[in-house]
Amino acid sequence: MKQIYFIINPKAGNGHCFKIWKRVEHQLRGNQVSYLAFFTEYPGHAKELASKIALKNPEQKIIIAVGGDGTMHEVMNGVVDDCHLTLGFIPGGSGNDFSRGFQIPVDPLEAIAVILRLGKQKGLPIDVGKITLADSKEHYFINNMGAGFDAMISYEVNQSWMKALLNKLGMGRMVYVYFLLKKLFTYKTSTIDLSIDGKKHIFEQTWFVTVSNQPYYGGGMKIAPLAEPDDGLFDITVVHQLSRWKLLLVFISVFWGKHIHFKEVKTYKGRNVSIHSPTKLFVHADGEHIGFTPLNIDLQASALEVLTRRKHTEEVEMKERDSNDCY
C-alpha cells in the first residue's frame, strides 16, 4: 500500500465533516492502516497542504480529501503537476458532486473501504481543465466550470449565511432554490462569443455556459449526462434565448439530464474553449468563485490519477463492442 495522507476540512457540511472524519479514523485504527492526517484552517489551506505533501519526496502516495467539492478542488489544484500521487475522496460536504460523478459511496465507512481497496492498484488517469483568466491567473477544475447565471448563483450561495443554517437543517439545496428565484427576474442575459477548438459560435441572450468533465454539478444536477472524465473531451452546455419561466423547467429537468432536449440548450464537445462577453460574467470552477470572463480553457489529458469505481472509457467501449459481436 502506498503512503496515505488525509486532508480534512472540519468545517465542511457545516461542521458535520469532522464527525465523518472521526468515524473514518476509528475504522482506520481498527484496521491498523498507517496514515497521516492534516486539518484545514482557512480557505486555500487544503491547496497549500496538498502541495507540501506532494513536494515531500518523490514516493508514490495517495492524498484523500475529506470534505466537499471545494476541498477536492483545492487539493487537486495543489497537486495537478505531480505525477507521483493518486487522489481519493470521502464526501463530507453539502454538494458532493465529485463522489456522484466518480461513484464514491456516500457512507464514509463504505467510502474508505472502497478507497483502501482501489488504492492497491493503479488509479484511473483522468482529464482536468485549465482555466486562464484575463489577468493570466490559472485555475484548474476536476468536475466542471461555468460562466453566467449559474456562477452568479453559486457565488451568492457561498457568501450567504443561509447556506450554513439550511445545511444544519438538512435542507442545503433550498438555498440554491432561494437565490435562483431571487435573481431570476433581475438577471440580465448576455451575448456570448464562444470558441470551441477554433470554431466560433455567437449566442444571444445567454443565461450560462458550462464546461464539464463529468456529469454532475450544483449538488446533483446532471448538467452533462454524457460527460466522461477520461475521454479527452469536455462536454459544453449553452443555455440561451430562454424565457425566465421556461428556465425554471430547465433547472427542474437538469436533475435527470433531460434539459438537453430543450431547443434552447445546445451541447458540444471539445478540448479548447474560450468565452468572451461584452460585460464581465461571474465564473466558477467546481462551484468556487474564481473571477470573471473573458477566459480560455484547455484540457489537460490524463493529468491526474483518481481512485474511482468508474470504468475506463476504453474498457466500456471494448465491452460494448464485444457485446455487439455476440449478436
Secondary structure, DSSP 8 states (H G I E B T S, - for coil): --EEEEEE-TTGGGGHHHHHHHHHHHHHHHTT---EEEE--STTHHHHHHHHHHHH-SS-EEEEEEE-HHHHHHHHHHHTT-SSEEEEEEE-SS--HHHHHTT--SSHHHHHHHHHHHTTS--EEEEEEEEEETT--EEEESSEEEEEHHHHHHHHHHH-THHHHHHHTT-THHHHHHHHHHHHTT---EEEEEEETTEEEEEEEEEEEEEESSSEETTTEES-TT--TTSS-EEEEEEES--HHHHHHHHHHGGGTGGGGSTTEEEEEESEEEEE-SS--EEEETTEEEEES-EEEEEEEEEEEE--SS--HHHHHHHHHHHHHT-
